[in-house]
Amino acid sequence: MKFEFIYAILLPGDGVTMTMNSEFTDQATMNRPLCVDLDGTLIKTDMLYEAIVLLVRQNPFNLLLLVFWILRGKAYMKARIAEKVMPSADRLPYNKTVIDWLIEQKKRGRFLILATASHKYYAQAVAKHLGLFDHVEASCETTNLSSSRKADRLTTNYGEDGFDYVGNSKDDVKVWDKARTAFIVGKERAGQMYLHNDNAFQIVETEVNKPKWKIWLKAIRIHQWLKNSLLFVPAILASRYFEFSTIMSLVLAFISFGLCASSVYLLNDMVDVEVDRRHPTKRDRPLASGEIGILQAACVSLTMLFAGLALSLALPVLFTLVLVLYFITTCAYSFVLKRLLLIDVLTLAGLFTIRVIAGAAAVEGEVSTWLLAFCVFFFLSLALVKRFVEITTADAEVNRAKTGRGYQTVDLETLGQGGVASGFAAVVVLALFIDSPEVTESYKHPEMIWLVCPLVLYIVFRIWILARRKEMHDDPVVFLIKDWRSQIMIVAGAIIMLTSQMLSS
C-alpha cells in the first residue's frame, strides 16, 4: 500500500504559503529519484509546438515535410524537426514555482531526472541550462517517450513505486500509476481528476494567474479593433452615417475585419514567439509568456478566421475579396515582408489603407484618391515611428549590429527624417484636398476644414518628439488610442468635419 505525502506550494494573491508533512523529508523519500516532466510542467509550453513554429518560420513550405514525417511516426517526426531547429532553452517560459521547489529538493540531496516526450536534444539543452538534473530520459528517433512508454522506461530503471513523478496532463496518468508519489502541476482536467485517486499524491500548484478571458482578450489584441474604425471613414465623408442599412453593413464589416485581424495577430505571435521573448515588453504577451499554449492559439486563430470570412459573405463580394487580400498580405508580412528593409513599413501603411477601401466596399461606395493618398502618407509616418521605436528600445542581445527588422542603428536619423516628411506630406495632401473642386462644390464653408490641418500637424509632431525621447509606446496606433491629448485632437477634427457637412446640407 502506498504512503501518502502531501507537500503543497500555493500562491494565493501575493503571498506564498507552504505546508509540509514532516514524513515527507524522511530518508526513504529522499532516496527515491524524482522524475520531472518537461512540457506543461517544467515549462509553460510544449517543445514540439515551439519547434514546429520555428520550422514554419524558417520556411512555410516545411509544413509539407511535416506531413511526410508524421506518416513515419511521431518519434521520427520529432527527430527530423530537432535536426533542423533548436528553440532557445534560456528563453523558454519556465514554471518558476516548480523550479524553486526542485532547487529545494536538490539541496536536500534528491536525485532529479528530466523525463520527457520531447526530443533528447531539447531535453539536454534544458537540463544544461538549468543545471538541476542528474539524468535525462527523452524521445529519440525510434521511441516517443510518452505515456505508457515513459511509465515502462521509469519502471524498468527504478522499479514500480521506486520513483516519484511530477506531471500535469492525461499523458502522465500512466506514469503516476507506476510512481510512489504523484505530483500534479497546474489545473488540467486529467490532473485534477487524478487528485481523487487512492494513490499517494503531491500537489505543486502554479501561481495564480489572471482570469482566462482577460488573457485571451489580450492575446487577440481586442484594443487593436479600434483600428478598424477606418472602415467608417468613407461613409462619414459621404454623409451616409444616418442610413440604417449603411450602419448595419459597417458594423458587420467591423466585426468581420476584427475577427480576421485577431486571427492574424495570433498567427503573428506564434511565428514571433521566440523573438518576442527577447523583447523588453513583448515578452509579456500571452504566447511568449506561456499563459496560452501554441496549439490553443492555432485553433482559436483558425476559428476566428473562418468566422470572419463567414460574416463577410453577408456583405458585397468586393468586401470579401478585400478581406481576403488583407489576410494574404498580413500573412506575407508575418512570414517574409516584415524582415525586408522599407518593404515592411510600406506594407504596414498599405494595410491601414486597405481598411479604408474595405469600408467603401462594404457599403458599395467610392474612395477618394485624396483620402487614399492621405492614408498612405499618414500611416507610413506611423509605421516609421514603430520601426524607430523598435530600434531605440531593442535589446542588444537580439542583434548588436542590427536592431529592428532589417534596420541598423545608423538608420535612425533616416527613419526619423522620412517619418516626419511623410507626416507633413499627409498634411499637404489634406490642404490640397480642401482646395479641390469636389470639396468646394460639396461644402459651403470649406475654409472650416483648414482647421484640421494644424490638428494633424500636432499629432505628427508630438508622436515624433516622444519617439525621440524614448517615451513612445512600441505601437504608435495604440499610443494614439490611449493618449488623451491625441484623443482631443481626433475628436476635434471629427467635430470640425461633421459641422462643416451639417452647414452644407
Secondary structure as UniProt FT lines:
FT   STRAND          7..10
FT   TURN            13..14
FT   STRAND          17..20
FT   HELIX           22..25
FT   HELIX           27..31
FT   STRAND          34..36
FT   TURN            40..42
FT   HELIX           47..58
FT   TURN            60..61
FT   HELIX           62..70
FT   TURN            71..72
FT   HELIX           74..84
FT   HELIX           89..91
FT   HELIX           96..107
FT   TURN            108..109
FT   STRAND          112..119
FT   HELIX           120..130
FT   STRAND          135..139
FT   HELIX           148..158
FT   TURN            160..161
FT   STRAND          164..167
FT   HELIX           170..172
FT   HELIX           173..178
FT   STRAND          181..185
FT   HELIX           189..194
FT   TURN            195..196
FT   STRAND          201..204
FT   HELIX           212..219
FT   TURN            220..221
FT   HELIX           222..232
FT   HELIX           233..237
FT   TURN            238..239
FT   TURN            241..242
FT   HELIX           244..271
FT   HELIX           273..276
FT   TURN            277..278
FT   TURN            280..281
FT   HELIX           282..284
FT   HELIX           286..289
FT   HELIX           294..312
FT   TURN            313..314
FT   HELIX           317..335
FT   HELIX           337..339
FT   TURN            341..342
FT   HELIX           343..362
FT   TURN            363..364
FT   HELIX           369..393
FT   TURN            396..398
FT   STRAND          402..403
FT   TURN            404..406
FT   STRAND          407..408
FT   HELIX           409..411
FT   HELIX           412..434
FT   HELIX           437..442
FT   HELIX           446..451
FT   HELIX           452..468
FT   TURN            469..470
FT   HELIX           476..482
FT   HELIX           484..504
//
